[in-house]
């Protein structure tokens, strides 16, 4: 706990210090850092902004349990940056405004379209931020031994301090520091554990290497899982169309996320936006190519240290394995639990719910627990906690800025109070950020599902609302305001309704037999996106063409 406290306090002090040094006094600096961020730094900040608690805390846990099926997250989230770099980023930078609703409002010559975009941005951001604050709470709960609720509140106040003081300028340079913290925190235990299990200091090679007994690591894990009644790790169980739908929803969602897009407004010129996307993809790839290895290491170590171990250490006799200390420590958080169903004093971990005695196992704990499972030094555990919190806070800050700018700039300045002063706009932006933090804390304390699942839903909402409107707005001059409004509204409503019915309220059983066309809630953003495209195009063709000055603007932002 001492090392954890040291790393967490030191990192918080660093973030707040950067924010104080980078505090802003103009809306240009608050919203887009004055358009002065170099591509390298912007790529690093973008990677930190986007690699949220879902990437750091939850993705390896998801892959650890879903195996091959978890590849949809790797393909979707990284493939989205290719879409972003090629189709959106440079054109949006040429547009030269502050936010995504800014683009929607001006491109579709309508305050109504702007307000719909504001609603979409806020809806998506709050869905996304719930996962970040939950991740912060989990980290604080286990390692600083305080309630999840208190951890969420502390994290929220730290984010508010550096986001409110420094705006995008402060957030950008804080995220550069957070990227360094999180990538060092993620790679250090991965390297140690890879050397323990395979002898390779490169986790990516360890994943495809041999275990200490000479058996290929993945073959060994497949054997362990099938022996316990689970599916083979290297076989997928999802339907092909569902895999396609989830991957495409994550790709389009990445390209349509407002807190990611806004980062490309911060660079000096359009060519720098494309360079930033390239740097971001490189920085993201370091973690994303390591995550599958971390997942395999965690699943193997968990099985080997927990299955058939003696739960009560006082009953251990020579030659028997006791349930490890880390298990009991995580059990106290409520995120891990057992029930001795057969009364033999041992822990049975099987696929059969009748005999499986691990009754509670939160997937989000695996990255945080991995160093403890592998019995690594205390300073490594502390570093991982600081990295997990950095991942959650970096994304939360970007999301808060989207919410803040949507309310202060797009709603108040552009629609409700066009004559208000810059000073007043800046004040409203900071007050909006404070209000958003309060709601985000509640979302973190009462989140709908585990972290990566919640975040995946936010990507679906972005894919179904923003992506079609932005893509058509750039590449189709005939797209009209009526088409954009109808498309965004329909896409968001249909996708949100599907998620609510299956995922949040559970009114319909959440399984493949009951899904529409066999598409899960995480992949329904693809269906919502297709509906949005069809509605946007159909309504646009039935309504008058955009004014000539708008069509000229579309031509202008596409010029080389």
N, C-alpha and C positions, 0 to 999 in steps of 0.2 A: 504493500500500500504506500510505503514511503516513496518508492521510485515513481509510482503512478502519480502521486500528488505533485512531486517535483516537476515531472514532464508536463502535466496538465496546467499547473500554475505558470510555469515558464512559457508555455505556448500561448496561454491567454494573455500574459503580459506582453508578449511579442506582438500579438494581433492588435491589442489596444494601443500599444506604442506606435505602431504603423498608422493606425487610424488618426491618432492625435497629430502625428507629423503630416498627414495627408488631408487634414480637415479642409472642407471646401466652403466657398461663400457664394458660388454662382450655380445656377441651374445647369449650365453646360457641363461644369465639372461634376455636379451631383449625378446627372443622368448618364453621361457618356465620357467622363474623365477628360473632357476638353478635346476629344479625338486625338490624343497625343500618346497613346500606349503603343510601344514597339511590338511588331508581330511576335517575336520570341516570347516576351513577357505575356502578351495577350494569349498566346497558345498555351502557356503554362497556367495562366489564370482560368482560361476556358476549360482546361482539363480538370482543374480543381473544382470549378463551378459545376461541372457536369458529373464528375465522379463522386457521387453522393454517398450517403450512408448505404444505399442499396448496392453500389459498386464495392465499397470497402467492407461493409459488415455482412451484407446479406447475399451477395451474388455467389460467393464461394459456398455458403451454406446451402443455397438452392441447388447448385451443381452437385454438391456432396450427396444430396438426397435424390435428385432427379437424374444424375448421370448424363447420358447422351442427350436427353431432352433439354438439359440446361444450355445446350449450344445455341438455342434461339436467342438468349440474352447476349451472348458474345457476338453473334452475327448481326443482330438487330441494332444494338447500341453502337457498335463500331461502324457498321455499314451506313448508318445515318449520317456520319460525318462526311462520307463521300458525297452523299446527296447534298448536304449543306454546302460543302466546298464548291461543288460544280454548279448547282442550280440556284442557290439562294444568296449566300454570303456576299459575294462581290456586288451583286445588283442592289441589295438592300443598303450596302455601304454607300453606293453611288447616290442612292435616294437622299442620304444625308440628314435624316431626322433622328429622333431620340428613341422611339419605341415601336413595337409591332403595331399597336393600335394607331400610332401616328401614320404608319404606312397605309394601313387599311383605310383610315379616315380620308386621307388625301388621295390615295389611288382610286377609291370608290366614291369620291366627291360627296361624302355623306356623313353627317354627325351621327345618324342612326347606326351606320356601319361601324363607326368608331366606338359607339357605346356597346354594341354587340361584341366587338373585339375586346373591349375592356372587361366585359362580363366573362368572356372565354378565358382571358389572361388570369383573372382573379380566381376563377373556378379551377383552372388547371394548377395554378400556383399553390392554392391551399390544399388541393389533393396531394400534390407532390411534397409540400412542406411537412405534412403529417408524418411521413416516413422519416424525414430528417430528424425531427424533434423526438420521435420514438427511439431512434438510434442513439441520440444523445442521452436519453433517459436510461436506456439499457446499460450503456458504458458507465455512467455515473453510479447506477444502482449496484452493480457488481463490484466495481473496483474502488470506489470511494465510500462504499457502504452507507449510502444515503438512499432515501426512497426515490423511485423513478420520477415521481412528480417534482421533487426538489431538483433533480438533475435537469429536467426539462426547463424549469424556471431559470436556473443558473445559465444554461446554454442560451436561452432566449434573450436574457439580459445582456450577455456578452455580444451576441450578434447585433442587438439593437444599438449598443454603444459604438461599434465600429462602422456599422452601416449608416447609422444616423449622423455620425460626425463626418465621415469621409465620403459618403455616397459611393458612386461608382469608382472614383479615384482611390478612396481608401480601401474599398472592397477588392479592387484589382490587385493592389500590391500586398494586401493581406492574403489573397488567394495564391499569389506566387509563393509566399512563405508556407501556406497550408499545403500546397502541392508537395513541396520539399519534405515537410513533416510526414505527410501521409505515404508518400512513395518509399521513403526510408523505413517507415514503420511497417509497411506491408512486406517489403522485400527482405528485411533482416530475419524475421522468424522463418520465412519461406526458405531462405538459403540454409539456415541452421537445420531445419527439419529435413530438407532434401539431402543434406549430408548424412544425417542420422539414418535415413531409410534407404538411400541408394548410393551414397558416397559421392554424389555429384553436387558441386556448389551452385549449379545452375538449375533452378527448379523446373524450367521448361524441359530440360534434358532428363531430369530425374523422373518426370512424369512418364516418359517413354522408355525409361531405363529399367534395370533389374533391381529387385529387392535384395536384401543381404543374403538370402538363401539361393540366389541365382535365378529365381522365377521372375519373369517380367511383372512389373508392379501392377499393371492393370489386369493381367491374367490372375494374379494372386487375389486382388480385390474382388474380381468376378467370382472366384471360387469361394471366398469368405461369405459373400452376399447370398449366393445360391444355396450354400449350406444352411444359412439361417432362414431361407424361404423367400428372400427378396429377388427381384429381377436382376439380371446381369447388369452391371454398371454401364457397360459399353453398348447396351441395346436400348432403343427408345420405345416408349409406349404411346406417344402422341400420334394422332393421325397426321398424314402428310399435309393435308390442307390446313389443319390447325397450326402446324409448324410454320408453314408459309405465311399464314395470317398473322401470327404473333411476330415473326421476324419483320414483315413489312410494316406492321403497326409500330414497332419499336424504331424502325428506320425512319419512317415518315414523321413519327412523333419526335424523334431527336431533331430532325430538320425543322420541326414546327414549334419547338419549345421556346417560349418567349424569353426566358432567362438565359438561354444559350444564344439565341439570335441577337439579343441586345449587346452581347460582347463584341459583335462585329461592327457595331457603330462606334467603337472606341478607338479604332486604328486610324492613322492619318489619311489613307486613300484606299480605293477599291482593291488594288492588287495586294495590299497588305492584309485584307480580309481573307483572301484565298491562302496566303502564306500562313496566317494565323490558324486556319483550319488544318493545314498540313502539320504544323508544329503540335497542335492539340492532339491530332490522331497519333502522332509518334509518342507523345507523353502518355496518352491513354493506353497505348499498346503495351507499355511496360507492365502495367498492372493487369491488363486483361489477358495477356498471354501467361501470366503467373497464376491467375485465379483457378484455372482447372487443376493445376498441380496442388495448390493449397487445399482444394476440395477433396482430392484423392487422399492426400496426407491426413487430413482431418478425419475422414470417414474410416480409414484404416486404423488410425490410432484410437479412435473412439471404440471401435469394435474390440480391438485387442486389449484395451485397458478396462472396459466395462463389462462385456459379455461374460457371463458365468463367474463373475467376481463375487467375493463374500461381502455382503453389504455391511454387516456389523463386524468391525475390525477386531472386536474382542473374541470373535469366534474363529479367527483365522488360525489354521494349524500349518505346520511346516509343509511347504510345497504348494500351498494354495495362494491365490491372488486376491488381495483385498481390494474393494472398490476404492479408487484413488481419492486423495484429499480434494483435488480440484472438483470432483463430482459433488462432494458434499457442500463445497463452498458455493457452487452454482445452484445447488438444490435450495439453498437458503434464499435465493432471489425469486423463487417461484417459476423460473424459466426452464427448470429441469426437475423431474420428479419420478419416483418409482413407487411401485406397489408390489409387495411380495405376495403374489397371488397363490403360490403353492406352498408357502410357509417354509421353504428350505433355506432361507437366509441368503440366497444368492440372487443376482440380477440376471434375468434372462432377457436378451434383446433379440427378438425375432419378428418376422413379418406377420405372424398370426396374432391378431388382436386378442385372442383368447389366452395365449401364453406369453405375449409380450408384456414385460413388467416395467418397461420405461414408458410411463404413462404420459409424461410431459417432456417435450424436447423442442424448444424454440430454435428454429434454424438460424436465427440471427446471432446466436451466441458463438457460432463455430469459429469465426475468425478471431474473436476476442479470447475464446477459450483455448485455441490451438496451441499457443506457447505454453500454457499450463499443462495441457494434455501431454505435450512433448517434454515437459519438465525443463523448460528453458529458464535462464536466469531472470531474476525479478526486474532488472532494468529493461529487458526485452518486452516483458508483459506491460510495463509502464509505457514504453514507447508505442506499443500497439494501441493502447487505450487513447493516447494523445492523437495518434493517427486517425482512429475511428471518429473521435470527436471533431478533428479538423475536417474530415470528409463531410460530416453532417453539417457543420457550421458554414463551410464554404458555400455549399449549395443553398442552404437556408438564407444566407445573405443575398445571393443573387435573386432568389425568389422574392424576398422582401422588397428588393429594389423594384422588381417588376410590379408588385402590388402597389407600392408607394407611388411610382411614376404613373401608373395607370390611373390612379385616383387624382393625384395632384396635377399632372400635365394633361393627360388625355381627357379626363372627365371635367375637372374644375377649370383649367386654363383654356382648353379648346372648346368646351361646350357650355359650361355653366357661368363662368366668370372670365370672359376673354380679355377684359381690361385690367385684371389684377396685376399687381407689381411682381417683379421677380423675387423680392424678399418674401412676400406673402406666399408665393408659390412654393418657395423653399421650406417655409414653415409648415405648410400643409403637407408637403412631402414627408417631413420628419414626423409629424403627428400621425400621418397615415402608416408610416413604418411602425410606430409605437402600437397603434391599434392592431395592425397585422400580427405583431409579435404576440399580443395577448391571445388572439384567436389561434395562432399557431401553437401556442403552449397547450391550449385545450385539445387541439387536434393531436398533439404528441402524447397527451395523457390518455386520451380515449381514441386511439387510432383504429381504422377499419382494416384489420389484417396485419400480417407481418410486413416488414419494411419493403422488400423488393416487390412484393405483390402490389402494395399500395402505389409504389412508384411506377410500376408497369401500367397500371390503370391510368395514371396521369399522361403517360405517353400515348395511350389510345385516344384520350380526349384531345390531345394536341394534334394527332394525326387526322382526326375526324373534323376538326374545326379550322385551325390555322393553316395547315399545310395546303389544302386545296385553294383557299383564298389567296395565299401568298403566291403559289405557283401560277395560278391563272392570272393573277394581277401583274406578274412579271412577263409572262410569255403569251398572253392572249389579250390583245387590245379591246376585243369585243366584250370582255367581261364587264358586267354592269353592277351598279350598287345593289339593285334588287336581287340579282343573282348571288352576289357575295353574302348579303344578309340572310337570304333564304338558305344558302348552302351551309354557312357557319352554324346557323340556328338549328337546322335539321340534323347536321352531323353531330353536333354537341348533344342535342336532346336524345337522339336515338341511342348513341353510345352510352351516355350517362344512364338512361333508362335500363339498358341491358345490364350494366354494371350493378345498378341498384337492385334489380330483380334477382340476379344470380349471386352476386358477391356480398353486397352490404346487408340486405334484408333477408336473403335466402328464401324468397317466396317460391322459387322453383329450384329443385335439386341441382346443385352445381356439378354436373357430370356430363360426359360426352353424349349420353342417350337423350338428354334434354336440351342440349345446346342447339342453336340455330345453325344449320349446315355443319354441325360438328365443330363450331368455332367457340373456344373458351372466352370468358370475359377479357382476359389479357390480350386476346387477338382480335376482339370485335372492333377495335379501332379501324382495322382494314375495311370491314364492311361499312362502318360509319363513314369512312373516307370516300369509298366508292359512291355511297348515297349522296354525300356532299358534292362530289364532282358532278354527278348526274343532275342534281337539283340546280347547282350553280349554272351549268351550261344551258340547261333547258329554260330556266327563268331568264337568263341573259339574252337568249335568242328571241324570247317573247316580249322583251322590253326594249325601249329606245337605246341606241348605241351611246357610249360615253361621249362627253363633250370633246372637241378637237384638242383642247389644251391638255386634257388628261391622256388622250392617245399619243400626243407628242411627248409627254413626260415618259410614258412607257417606252417609246422609241429611244428616248435620250438615255435612260438608265441602262439600256441594253447595248449602247455603243461600246466598242472595245476601248 
